[in-house]
Amino acid sequence: MIPAGTVEAIEVVDTRWGFDGTARSETFVPLHVLVRNNTPDQFIGQFTLSKHDALGGTTGAPLNQAAVLAPEQQNWIRFPVYLESGDVVDGNGQSNWNWRLRWSDESRRQTGGYRLTTSPRRGPPARVLLLSRGDAASGGSFGISILHDELFPASVTTCDALGEVFLDHVPRWQDPQRRAFIDWIRRGGRVHVLHDTTGRHPRFPTSLGILNPPQDATPPLPPRLDHGSGEIRFHSRGRSDIDAAFLTAVSARRAGPKTSNGETAAAPAFTGLSNSSDTSFFTRFKQMTTPDHNWLVIFALAGLYWLLLFPGGLVLGLKRIDYRVVLGSILATILVFSLAFSWIGARAYDEATVVNSLATARHLGGNRWDVQQWSALFVIDGDTYTISHTGPDASPGSTVGGQLFAVPGSTEKISGSIVNGFNGRFRVAIAPYTLRPFVHRVAVTGPQWDPQVIEWRPGKRSPIAIKIQLPPSNDTPSVRSAWVQHGSQILRLTPRPGGDGGVVLVHSAGAGRTVDSLSHPQGNFVRPRGPGIFGGNQKQPVDKVYEGLVDPLLSRTLRWIDPGFKTEPLRPDRMRLFLLTDLPKTFHIKQPQRTGYAGRALFVQDVTAPVRAETARTSHQEQAPPPPPGHADIAARGGSHR
């Protein structure tokens, strides 16, 4: 790549989007930039990544990353970047936007810039082979992209574009990377453990202990171990034995739907204010902060004010009244009506600083959740605000996992900056009585649900009968709505009080809807009400607006779980529970200090479903063909639950 405005002090050696060069829109994707300090002086400063349009103008808020480079040192700079639909290209296409990197040290002796010449390409979740730095294996020689251990993220919040990992050694990771890897598995990742150079499976330390076969297991090993929503598979072969047939048999990687000429079609793109896009949520948030003015009185006052000035002033003048009386009357009219308009049209008489949010949370085990939120901060006092999940009085050592921020849908430069990662923050200037929408992602604690299946007959050959109990807990919010996914169907559940103070979810009536129809945003978004009689958006009660956002939130959550290529049914022994509640306090941003917070959260958790033997056998035969000859170490797949 040829840098633009290059400075010899800092050299950009390499850039990599995602895990294998592909990415997903509407999510955070890691961008790795390999830089080298070519000077004999230490570099202490920051790198800034910004997005530009075709004319060179900056859009959105820049991303900042502090860095220290010793003389002649080479190191990776990591940016978690939120990609919108227009940022991700098909094949070798070019985006309408471009990304530019700038750097400067504290003494301002080393400054420069670099224009990225590659764009993230649209593709299914990445399938990678993990290798140590310096490993002699060449990348992609087995049809699998290579990912070096050091590039694995330190938080699960940047792992959306990763689907499968092949592993034959113990990675040299720091604690955050090990935790992120385990969280990624529990959230739905798939790991293939291969033989190492000794012909045996590697022995992993306690922090990665779930990658070890069960201690009481005897050959042959269990082909699959489930952990949360993910799974681990063991294979009696090394990396040199990987071939195309093996990859076809074990991989969950999927291509998109085929076009008429046999080529793979692109995943659907959602841009602008289209259905269920991020900006659609922000548009609806505006209805909650629209001032509830009495427009009838305002227009009546305006008409009276106009009549008093003209022809009222003219009439007084024609009556040959002292000109000082005429001018005094006009000035008095202006003063009185100015005070009246100021009082009746005031904004702050029923308004306060408030954050409205929609959140979707995927289970990481216990009471931990991977949360993505769409929020809008409305302020009545103009100022520069720092938005973060870490409070202003937090100690330097305290962290909240993987805080990420972005401002999608912006076509202008935003007066602010973003620092993503642990203790991440979004610093932005906000004018009084304005709304600042943003997307944020964080791994935090929340309510702990322990669903218990009381009755399970999802239908087909018998009437539907589903009853799931949620035991009582002091820290769990009330369930407003619930759904359960079984196979490719989603059924609506009705929350009812339980006898022990808990909640019982029961399917009352009605057929289910397919996951594909729900995940497609068309028809799932309720457009905002039109303008009122005298113009402007009609203000609606907060609960009413959130009620209209339930289906779009469910649609967006399904597209987050599955990247939109083709949704696969859950395994017969799995079901996926969706619980809609008020936004828990642990999901709230801690900065800035505010007077109000409203929102909804949709929790997603996989649960083991009771399956009769004949049902499991029938589903197994329908959904998964037997493995090809010569691959006895591969589990017969009963349908991916991802």
C-alpha positions as CSV (number, residue, x, y, z in Angstrom):
1,M,0.0,0.0,0.0
2,I,1.2,3.5,-0.8
3,P,0.7,6.0,2.1
4,A,-0.7,9.4,1.5
5,G,1.3,12.2,3.1
6,T,3.8,9.6,4.4
7,V,6.3,10.5,7.1
8,E,9.4,8.3,7.4
9,A,9.3,8.4,11.2
10,I,6.3,6.1,11.4
11,E,5.7,3.5,8.8
12,V,2.4,1.6,8.2
13,V,3.5,-1.9,7.4
14,D,0.1,-3.8,7.1
15,T,-3.6,-3.3,7.7
16,R,-6.2,-6.1,8.3
17,W,-10.0,-5.9,8.6
18,G,-11.7,-8.4,10.9
19,F,-10.3,-11.9,11.2
20,D,-9.9,-12.9,7.6
21,G,-10.5,-9.7,5.7
22,T,-14.3,-10.0,5.8
23,A,-16.7,-8.1,8.0
24,R,-20.3,-7.7,9.0
25,S,-22.2,-4.5,8.7
26,E,-24.1,-3.1,11.7
27,T,-21.6,-4.4,14.2
28,F,-18.1,-3.7,15.7
29,V,-15.2,-5.2,13.7
30,P,-11.5,-5.1,14.7
31,L,-9.1,-3.2,12.4
32,H,-5.5,-4.1,13.0
33,V,-2.8,-1.7,11.8
34,L,0.9,-2.8,12.0
35,V,3.1,0.3,12.5
36,R,6.8,0.7,12.9
37,N,8.8,3.4,14.6
38,N,11.8,4.0,12.3
39,T,13.5,6.7,14.5
40,P,16.0,6.4,17.3
41,D,13.5,8.2,19.6
42,Q,10.6,6.7,21.6
43,F,7.1,7.5,20.3
44,I,4.6,8.4,23.0
45,G,1.4,9.7,21.5
46,Q,-1.8,8.6,19.9
47,F,-3.2,7.3,16.6
48,T,-6.5,8.6,15.3
49,L,-8.7,6.8,12.8
50,S,-11.4,8.9,11.0
51,K,-13.9,8.3,8.3
52,H,-14.1,10.5,5.2
53,D,-16.5,11.0,2.3
54,A,-15.5,11.1,-1.4
55,L,-14.8,14.8,-1.1
56,G,-12.4,14.4,1.8
57,G,-14.8,15.7,4.5
58,T,-14.7,14.0,7.9
59,T,-17.9,12.2,9.1
60,G,-18.8,11.0,12.5
61,A,-16.5,11.0,15.5
62,P,-12.8,10.0,15.2
63,L,-11.4,7.0,17.1
64,N,-8.3,7.6,19.3
65,Q,-5.9,5.0,20.5
66,A,-2.9,5.8,22.7
67,A,0.4,4.0,21.9
68,V,4.0,3.8,22.9
69,L,6.6,2.6,20.4
70,A,10.3,2.1,21.4
71,P,12.9,3.0,18.8
72,E,12.8,0.6,15.8
73,Q,9.8,-1.2,17.4
74,Q,7.0,-2.7,15.3
75,N,3.6,-3.3,16.9
76,W,-0.1,-3.7,16.1
77,I,-2.6,-0.8,16.8
78,R,-6.1,-2.0,17.3
79,F,-9.3,-0.1,16.5
80,P,-12.8,-1.6,17.1
81,V,-14.7,0.0,14.3
82,Y,-18.5,0.1,13.9
83,L,-19.3,-0.6,10.2
84,E,-22.5,0.5,8.5
85,S,-24.0,-1.0,5.4
86,G,-22.1,1.4,3.0
87,D,-18.8,0.6,4.7
88,V,-18.7,-3.1,3.7
89,V,-18.2,-3.9,0.0
90,D,-18.9,-6.9,-2.2
91,G,-16.0,-8.7,-3.8
92,N,-13.4,-6.3,-5.0
93,G,-15.7,-3.3,-5.0
94,Q,-14.9,0.1,-3.4
95,S,-16.7,1.9,-0.7
96,N,-18.1,5.4,-1.0
97,W,-16.2,6.2,2.2
98,N,-12.5,5.9,3.1
99,W,-10.6,5.6,6.3
100,R,-7.5,7.7,7.2
101,L,-5.0,7.2,10.0
102,R,-3.2,10.1,11.7
103,W,-0.6,10.1,14.4
104,S,1.2,12.6,16.6
105,D,3.5,12.3,19.7
106,E,3.4,14.4,22.8
107,S,6.2,16.6,21.6
108,R,4.7,16.9,18.1
109,R,8.0,15.9,16.5
110,Q,6.4,12.9,14.8
111,T,3.2,13.6,12.9
112,G,1.8,12.1,9.8
113,G,-1.0,10.3,8.0
114,Y,-2.0,7.3,6.0
115,R,-5.0,6.5,3.8
116,L,-6.2,3.0,4.0
117,T,-6.6,1.5,0.5
118,T,-8.5,-1.6,1.4
119,S,-12.2,-1.8,2.4
120,P,-13.8,-4.5,4.6
121,R,-15.4,-7.2,2.4
122,R,-18.8,-8.7,3.1
123,G,-18.7,-12.3,4.0
124,P,-19.9,-15.0,6.4
125,P,-18.4,-15.3,9.9
126,A,-14.7,-16.0,9.7
127,R,-13.2,-19.4,9.8
128,V,-9.6,-19.2,11.1
129,L,-6.6,-21.4,12.1
130,L,-4.9,-20.0,15.2
131,L,-1.1,-20.0,15.0
132,S,1.7,-18.7,17.2
133,R,3.9,-15.8,16.0
134,G,6.7,-17.2,13.9
135,D,4.9,-20.4,13.0
136,A,6.2,-21.7,9.7
137,A,2.7,-22.5,8.2
138,S,1.6,-20.3,5.4
139,G,-1.7,-18.5,5.6
140,G,-4.7,-20.0,3.8
141,S,-2.9,-23.1,2.5
142,F,-5.7,-25.3,3.7
143,G,-8.5,-23.1,2.7
144,I,-8.5,-21.5,6.2
145,S,-7.3,-18.0,6.9
146,I,-4.5,-17.7,9.5
147,L,-4.9,-15.6,12.6
148,H,-2.0,-15.2,14.9
149,D,-2.6,-15.5,18.6
150,E,-1.6,-11.9,19.4
151,L,-4.4,-10.6,17.2
152,F,-7.2,-12.2,19.1
153,P,-9.4,-9.5,20.8
154,A,-9.3,-8.8,24.5
155,S,-13.1,-8.6,24.7
156,V,-16.0,-10.6,23.3
157,T,-17.6,-7.4,22.1
158,T,-15.4,-7.3,19.0
159,C,-15.9,-11.0,18.1
160,D,-19.1,-10.8,16.0
161,A,-17.3,-11.4,12.7
162,L,-15.7,-14.7,14.0
163,G,-17.5,-18.0,13.5
164,E,-15.1,-20.9,13.9
165,V,-11.6,-21.5,15.2
166,F,-9.2,-24.4,14.5
167,L,-6.7,-24.8,17.3
168,D,-3.7,-27.2,17.8
169,H,-1.7,-25.5,20.5
170,V,-2.0,-23.5,23.7
171,P,-2.2,-19.8,22.7
172,R,0.1,-17.4,24.5
173,W,-2.6,-15.0,25.6
174,Q,-3.1,-12.5,28.3
175,D,-5.9,-12.9,30.8
176,P,-8.4,-10.6,28.9
177,Q,-7.8,-12.6,25.7
178,R,-8.5,-15.9,27.4
179,R,-11.7,-14.6,29.0
180,A,-12.8,-13.2,25.6
181,F,-12.2,-16.5,23.9
182,I,-14.3,-18.4,26.6
183,D,-17.0,-15.7,26.4
184,W,-17.1,-16.1,22.6
185,I,-17.6,-19.9,22.9
186,R,-20.4,-19.5,25.4
187,R,-22.1,-16.9,23.2
188,G,-22.2,-19.3,20.2
189,G,-18.6,-19.8,18.9
190,R,-17.4,-23.1,17.5
191,V,-13.9,-24.5,18.2
192,H,-12.2,-27.5,16.5
193,V,-9.4,-28.9,18.6
194,L,-6.8,-30.7,16.5
195,H,-3.8,-32.9,17.3
196,D,-0.5,-31.1,18.0
197,T,2.9,-32.0,16.6
198,T,3.0,-35.0,19.1
199,G,-0.1,-36.6,17.7
200,R,-2.2,-35.8,20.7
201,H,-4.7,-33.1,21.8
202,P,-2.9,-30.2,23.6
203,R,-3.4,-29.9,27.3
204,F,-4.9,-26.5,28.2
205,P,-4.4,-24.6,31.5
206,T,-7.3,-24.1,33.9
207,S,-8.2,-20.7,32.4
208,L,-8.9,-22.5,29.1
209,G,-9.9,-25.8,30.7
210,I,-13.2,-26.2,28.8
211,L,-11.0,-27.0,25.8
212,N,-9.8,-30.2,27.4
213,P,-11.6,-33.5,26.9
214,P,-13.5,-34.7,29.9
215,Q,-11.2,-36.4,32.4
216,D,-13.4,-39.6,32.6
217,A,-13.6,-39.8,28.8
218,T,-12.2,-42.9,27.1
219,P,-11.5,-43.3,23.4
220,P,-13.3,-42.5,21.2
221,L,-13.7,-39.0,22.7
222,P,-17.1,-37.3,22.6
223,P,-17.4,-35.6,19.2
224,R,-18.9,-32.5,20.7
225,L,-19.0,-30.7,24.0
226,D,-21.6,-27.9,24.5
227,H,-20.8,-24.8,26.5
228,G,-23.5,-22.2,26.6
229,S,-24.6,-21.6,23.1
230,G,-21.3,-22.7,21.6
231,E,-19.6,-26.0,21.1
232,I,-16.2,-27.7,21.1
233,R,-15.3,-30.5,18.7
234,F,-12.3,-32.9,19.0
235,H,-10.7,-34.3,15.8
236,S,-8.1,-37.1,15.6
237,R,-5.9,-35.3,13.0
238,G,-3.4,-32.5,12.8
239,R,-3.4,-29.4,10.8
240,S,-1.4,-31.1,8.0
241,D,-4.4,-33.5,7.5
242,I,-6.9,-30.8,6.8
243,D,-8.4,-31.0,3.3
244,A,-11.4,-29.7,1.5
245,A,-13.6,-32.7,2.4
246,F,-12.8,-32.3,6.1
247,L,-13.7,-28.6,6.0
248,T,-16.9,-29.3,4.2
249,A,-18.0,-31.9,6.7
250,V,-17.2,-30.0,9.9
251,S,-17.6,-26.3,9.1
252,A,-20.5,-24.2,10.0
253,R,-19.5,-21.5,7.5
254,R,-22.2,-20.8,5.1
255,A,-22.4,-19.0,1.8
256,G,-25.1,-16.6,0.9
257,P,-28.2,-17.6,-1.2
258,K,-27.4,-18.4,-4.9
259,T,-28.5,-16.2,-7.7
260,S,-29.9,-17.4,-11.0
261,N,-26.4,-17.7,-12.6
262,G,-25.1,-19.7,-9.6
263,E,-23.1,-16.9,-8.0
264,T,-23.4,-16.1,-4.3
265,A,-25.7,-13.2,-3.7
266,A,-24.7,-10.5,-1.4
267,A,-26.3,-10.2,2.0
268,P,-29.1,-7.7,2.3
269,A,-28.0,-4.2,3.1
270,F,-29.9,-1.9,5.3
271,T,-29.1,1.8,4.8
272,G,-30.3,5.2,5.6
273,L,-33.6,5.3,7.5
274,S,-34.7,1.9,6.2
275,N,-36.7,-0.6,8.2
276,S,-35.1,-1.6,11.5
277,S,-31.8,0.1,10.8
278,D,-29.9,1.8,13.7
279,T,-31.1,5.2,12.5
280,S,-34.7,4.1,12.6
281,F,-34.4,3.6,16.4
282,F,-32.9,7.1,16.7
283,T,-35.8,8.6,14.7
284,R,-38.3,7.1,17.1
285,F,-36.4,8.4,20.1
286,K,-37.0,11.9,18.9
287,Q,-40.7,11.4,19.6
288,M,-40.0,11.0,23.3
289,T,-38.2,14.4,23.5
290,T,-40.4,16.5,21.2
291,P,-41.7,19.4,23.4
292,D,-45.4,19.2,24.0
293,H,-46.2,22.8,23.0
294,N,-49.8,24.2,22.9
295,W,-49.6,25.1,19.3
296,L,-53.2,26.4,19.1
297,V,-52.5,29.0,21.7
298,I,-49.1,29.9,20.1
299,F,-50.7,30.4,16.6
300,A,-53.6,32.4,18.2
301,L,-51.1,34.7,20.0
302,A,-49.1,35.1,16.7
303,G,-52.3,36.2,14.9
304,L,-53.3,38.7,17.6
305,Y,-49.7,40.0,17.7
306,W,-49.8,40.6,14.0
307,L,-53.2,42.4,14.1
308,L,-52.1,44.7,16.9
309,L,-49.0,45.8,15.0
310,F,-50.7,46.0,11.7
311,P,-53.3,47.4,11.1
312,G,-53.4,48.4,14.9
313,G,-50.4,50.7,14.7
314,L,-51.7,52.2,11.4
315,V,-55.1,52.9,13.0
316,L,-53.5,54.7,15.9
317,G,-51.4,56.8,13.6
318,L,-54.4,57.8,11.4
319,K,-56.3,59.1,14.5
320,R,-53.6,61.8,14.9
321,I,-52.7,60.6,18.4
322,D,-49.4,61.8,19.8
323,Y,-46.6,59.9,18.0
324,R,-45.1,59.1,21.4
325,V,-48.2,57.3,22.4
326,V,-48.2,55.3,19.2
327,L,-44.6,54.3,19.6
328,G,-45.1,53.5,23.2
329,S,-48.1,51.3,22.3
330,I,-46.0,49.4,19.7
331,L,-43.1,48.9,22.1
332,A,-45.4,47.8,24.9
333,T,-47.1,45.3,22.5
334,I,-43.7,43.9,21.5
335,L,-42.6,43.5,25.1
336,V,-45.8,41.9,26.3
337,F,-46.0,39.4,23.5
338,S,-42.3,38.6,23.8
339,L,-42.8,37.6,27.4
340,A,-45.9,35.6,26.5
341,F,-44.1,33.7,23.7
342,S,-41.1,33.1,26.0
343,W,-43.4,31.6,28.7
344,I,-45.8,29.6,26.5
345,G,-43.1,28.4,24.1
346,A,-40.4,27.6,26.7
347,R,-38.7,24.2,26.3
348,A,-37.7,23.4,29.8
349,Y,-41.0,23.6,31.6
350,D,-41.6,19.8,31.3
351,E,-38.2,18.5,30.2
352,A,-35.0,17.1,31.8
353,T,-31.8,15.5,30.8
354,V,-32.6,11.9,29.9
355,V,-31.2,8.8,28.2
356,N,-33.6,6.6,26.2
357,S,-32.2,3.2,25.2
358,L,-32.9,-0.1,23.5
359,A,-30.7,-3.0,24.3
360,T,-30.2,-6.6,23.2
361,A,-28.1,-8.9,25.5
362,R,-26.7,-12.3,24.7
363,H,-25.8,-14.7,27.5
364,L,-22.2,-15.2,28.5
365,G,-23.0,-17.5,31.5
366,G,-24.3,-16.8,35.0
367,N,-25.2,-13.2,35.3
368,R,-22.9,-11.9,32.5
369,W,-24.2,-10.5,29.3
370,D,-22.8,-9.1,26.0
371,V,-24.9,-6.0,25.5
372,Q,-25.4,-3.8,22.4
373,Q,-27.5,-0.7,22.9
374,W,-29.0,2.1,20.8
375,S,-29.2,5.2,23.0
376,A,-30.1,8.8,22.7
377,L,-29.0,11.4,25.3
378,F,-31.2,14.5,25.5
379,V,-29.7,17.4,27.4
380,I,-31.2,20.8,28.5
381,D,-27.8,22.3,29.2
382,G,-25.3,22.7,26.5
383,D,-21.8,21.3,27.4
384,T,-19.1,18.8,26.5
385,Y,-20.2,15.4,27.9
386,T,-18.2,12.3,28.6
387,I,-20.4,9.2,28.0
388,S,-19.2,6.0,29.6
389,H,-20.2,2.9,31.6
390,T,-17.5,3.8,34.1
391,G,-18.4,6.3,36.7
392,P,-16.4,9.5,37.2
393,D,-15.2,8.3,40.7
394,A,-13.9,5.0,39.4
395,S,-10.5,4.0,40.5
396,P,-7.7,3.7,37.8
397,G,-7.7,-0.1,38.0
398,S,-11.4,-0.6,37.6
399,T,-12.6,-1.8,34.2
400,V,-15.9,-2.6,32.4
401,G,-15.4,-5.2,29.7
402,G,-15.0,-3.9,26.2
403,Q,-16.7,-0.6,26.2
404,L,-17.3,0.4,22.5
405,F,-19.0,3.5,21.1
406,A,-20.1,4.7,17.6
407,V,-22.3,7.3,15.9
408,P,-23.9,5.6,12.9
409,G,-25.9,7.5,10.3
410,S,-23.9,10.7,10.7
411,T,-22.9,12.5,7.5
412,E,-21.2,15.4,9.2
413,K,-18.2,15.8,11.5
414,I,-19.1,15.4,15.1
415,S,-17.4,17.6,17.7
416,G,-16.0,14.9,19.8
417,S,-13.9,11.8,20.0
418,I,-14.1,8.1,20.9
419,V,-11.8,5.8,22.8
420,N,-12.9,2.2,22.6
421,G,-11.8,-0.7,24.8
422,F,-11.6,-1.1,28.6
423,N,-12.9,2.0,30.3
424,G,-13.9,3.3,26.9
425,R,-15.7,6.6,26.5
426,F,-17.4,9.0,24.1
427,R,-16.6,12.6,24.6
428,V,-18.9,14.9,22.6
429,A,-20.2,18.5,22.6
430,I,-24.0,18.7,22.8
431,A,-26.0,21.8,22.3
432,P,-28.9,22.6,24.7
433,Y,-32.2,20.9,24.0
434,T,-30.7,18.6,21.4
435,L,-30.5,14.8,21.1
436,R,-27.2,12.9,20.7
437,P,-27.9,9.4,19.4
438,F,-25.1,6.7,19.6
439,V,-24.5,3.0,19.6
440,H,-22.6,1.4,22.5
441,R,-21.5,-2.1,23.4
442,V,-20.3,-3.5,26.7
443,A,-19.9,-6.8,28.6
444,V,-21.5,-6.4,32.0
445,T,-23.3,-8.2,34.7
446,G,-27.1,-8.3,34.8
447,P,-30.0,-10.4,35.9
448,Q,-29.5,-14.2,36.2
449,W,-32.3,-16.2,34.7
450,D,-32.4,-20.0,35.5
451,P,-35.2,-21.2,33.1
452,Q,-36.8,-24.6,34.0
453,V,-38.8,-26.4,31.3
454,I,-42.0,-27.7,32.9
455,E,-43.8,-28.8,29.8
456,W,-42.5,-29.0,26.2
457,R,-44.5,-29.9,23.2
458,P,-43.6,-27.5,20.4
459,G,-46.3,-28.9,18.0
460,K,-46.2,-30.5,14.5
461,R,-47.8,-33.8,15.5
462,S,-49.6,-32.7,18.7
463,P,-51.1,-29.5,20.0
464,I,-48.6,-26.9,21.3
465,A,-48.0,-27.0,25.0
466,I,-45.1,-25.0,26.4
467,K,-44.5,-24.0,30.0
468,I,-41.2,-22.5,31.2
469,Q,-40.7,-21.4,34.8
470,L,-38.4,-18.5,35.9
471,P,-37.5,-18.9,39.6
472,P,-38.0,-15.8,41.8
473,S,-35.0,-13.5,42.2
474,N,-34.5,-10.1,43.9
475,D,-32.4,-8.6,41.1
476,T,-34.4,-9.6,38.0
477,P,-36.7,-7.1,36.3
478,S,-40.3,-8.0,35.4
479,V,-40.8,-9.8,32.1
480,R,-43.0,-7.8,29.8
481,S,-43.0,-10.2,26.8
482,A,-41.3,-13.5,25.9
483,W,-40.7,-15.7,22.9
484,V,-39.1,-19.1,22.4
485,Q,-37.3,-20.4,19.3
486,H,-37.4,-24.1,18.4
487,G,-35.9,-25.2,15.2
488,S,-36.8,-22.5,12.7
489,Q,-40.0,-21.4,14.5
490,I,-40.5,-18.7,17.1
491,L,-43.5,-18.9,19.4
492,R,-45.0,-16.1,21.6
493,L,-45.2,-16.8,25.3
494,T,-47.4,-15.1,27.9
495,P,-45.8,-14.2,31.3
496,R,-47.9,-15.2,34.3
497,P,-47.2,-15.0,38.0
498,G,-45.9,-18.2,39.5
499,G,-47.0,-19.7,42.7
500,D,-43.6,-19.2,44.4
501,G,-43.2,-15.6,43.4
502,G,-41.5,-16.4,40.1
503,V,-42.8,-16.1,36.5
504,V,-44.3,-18.8,34.3
505,L,-44.1,-18.4,30.6
506,V,-46.9,-20.2,28.8
507,H,-47.8,-20.5,25.1
508,S,-51.5,-19.6,25.0
509,A,-52.6,-19.6,21.4
510,G,-51.5,-18.9,17.8
511,A,-49.1,-20.4,15.4
512,G,-45.4,-19.5,15.3
513,R,-43.5,-17.4,12.9
514,T,-40.3,-18.4,11.0
515,V,-37.0,-17.0,12.1
516,D,-36.3,-15.8,8.5
517,S,-39.5,-13.8,8.3
518,L,-38.9,-12.2,11.6
519,S,-35.2,-11.4,11.1
520,H,-36.0,-9.6,7.8
521,P,-36.8,-6.1,8.7
522,Q,-39.5,-5.5,6.1
523,G,-42.9,-5.3,7.9
524,N,-41.4,-5.5,11.3
525,F,-41.0,-1.7,11.8
526,V,-43.8,0.5,12.8
527,R,-43.2,3.9,11.2
528,P,-43.6,7.0,13.5
529,R,-46.8,8.9,13.4
530,G,-47.0,11.8,11.0
531,P,-46.9,15.5,11.9
532,G,-49.6,17.1,14.0
533,I,-52.2,19.6,12.8
534,F,-49.8,22.5,13.1
535,G,-46.7,20.7,11.9
536,G,-43.9,18.9,13.8
537,N,-43.8,15.3,15.1
538,Q,-46.5,14.3,17.5
539,K,-45.1,13.5,20.9
540,Q,-46.1,10.1,22.2
541,P,-45.9,8.5,25.7
542,V,-42.7,6.7,26.3
543,D,-44.4,3.3,26.9
544,K,-46.3,3.7,23.6
545,V,-43.1,4.4,21.6
546,Y,-41.3,1.5,23.1
547,E,-44.3,-0.8,22.4
548,G,-43.9,0.0,18.7
549,L,-40.2,-0.8,18.9
550,V,-40.5,-4.4,20.2
551,D,-40.8,-6.1,16.8
552,P,-37.9,-4.1,15.3
553,L,-35.8,-4.9,18.3
554,L,-36.5,-8.6,18.0
555,S,-35.7,-8.4,14.2
556,R,-32.4,-6.6,14.9
557,T,-31.5,-9.2,17.6
558,L,-32.1,-12.1,15.2
559,R,-29.9,-10.4,12.6
560,W,-27.2,-9.9,15.2
561,I,-27.2,-13.6,16.1
562,D,-27.1,-14.6,12.5
563,P,-25.4,-12.4,9.9
564,G,-28.3,-12.6,7.5
565,F,-27.0,-15.2,5.0
566,K,-29.4,-18.0,5.9
567,T,-30.7,-18.7,9.3
568,E,-30.1,-22.3,10.4
569,P,-32.6,-24.1,12.7
570,L,-31.6,-24.9,16.2
571,R,-30.6,-28.4,17.1
572,P,-33.6,-30.5,18.3
573,D,-32.2,-30.5,21.9
574,R,-32.0,-26.8,22.1
575,M,-34.4,-23.9,22.4
576,R,-33.6,-20.2,22.5
577,L,-35.5,-17.9,25.0
578,F,-36.1,-14.2,24.4
579,L,-37.2,-12.1,27.4
580,L,-38.2,-8.4,27.1
581,T,-37.8,-6.3,30.3
582,D,-37.2,-2.8,31.4
583,L,-33.6,-1.7,31.1
584,P,-31.6,-3.0,34.1
585,K,-29.6,-0.5,36.1
586,T,-26.4,-2.3,35.4
587,F,-26.9,-1.5,31.7
588,H,-27.2,2.2,32.3
589,I,-24.3,4.5,31.4
590,K,-22.7,6.0,34.5
591,Q,-21.7,9.3,32.9
592,P,-23.0,11.9,32.5
593,Q,-25.1,12.5,35.7
594,R,-28.7,12.7,34.6
595,T,-32.2,12.9,35.9
596,G,-33.9,10.2,33.9
597,Y,-33.3,6.9,32.2
598,A,-35.8,4.8,30.2
599,G,-35.4,1.8,28.0
600,R,-36.1,-1.8,27.2
601,A,-33.7,-4.8,27.1
602,L,-34.2,-8.1,25.1
603,F,-32.3,-11.0,26.7
604,V,-31.3,-14.0,24.6
605,Q,-30.4,-17.3,26.3
606,D,-30.1,-20.8,25.0
607,V,-31.7,-23.6,27.1
608,T,-31.6,-27.4,26.8
609,A,-35.0,-28.7,25.6
610,P,-36.4,-32.1,26.4
611,V,-36.4,-34.2,23.3
612,R,-38.0,-37.6,22.8
613,A,-35.7,-40.2,21.2
614,E,-37.8,-40.5,18.0
615,T,-38.1,-36.7,17.6
616,A,-34.3,-36.3,17.9
617,R,-33.8,-39.2,15.4
618,T,-36.2,-37.8,12.9
619,S,-34.8,-34.3,13.1
620,H,-31.3,-35.6,12.9
621,Q,-32.1,-37.5,9.7
622,E,-33.9,-34.5,8.1
623,Q,-31.3,-31.8,8.9
624,A,-27.9,-33.4,8.6
625,P,-26.5,-36.0,6.2
626,P,-24.1,-38.6,7.5
627,P,-20.4,-37.6,7.5
628,P,-18.4,-38.6,4.4
629,P,-16.3,-41.8,4.5
630,G,-12.9,-41.5,6.2
631,H,-14.1,-38.9,8.7
632,A,-15.3,-41.0,11.6
633,D,-13.9,-38.4,14.0
634,I,-16.5,-35.9,12.9
635,A,-19.8,-35.7,14.7
636,A,-23.0,-36.2,12.8
637,R,-24.4,-32.7,12.8
638,G,-27.9,-32.3,14.1
639,G,-28.2,-28.7,12.7
640,S,-26.3,-25.8,14.0
641,H,-27.8,-24.0,17.0
642,R,-26.1,-20.7,16.0
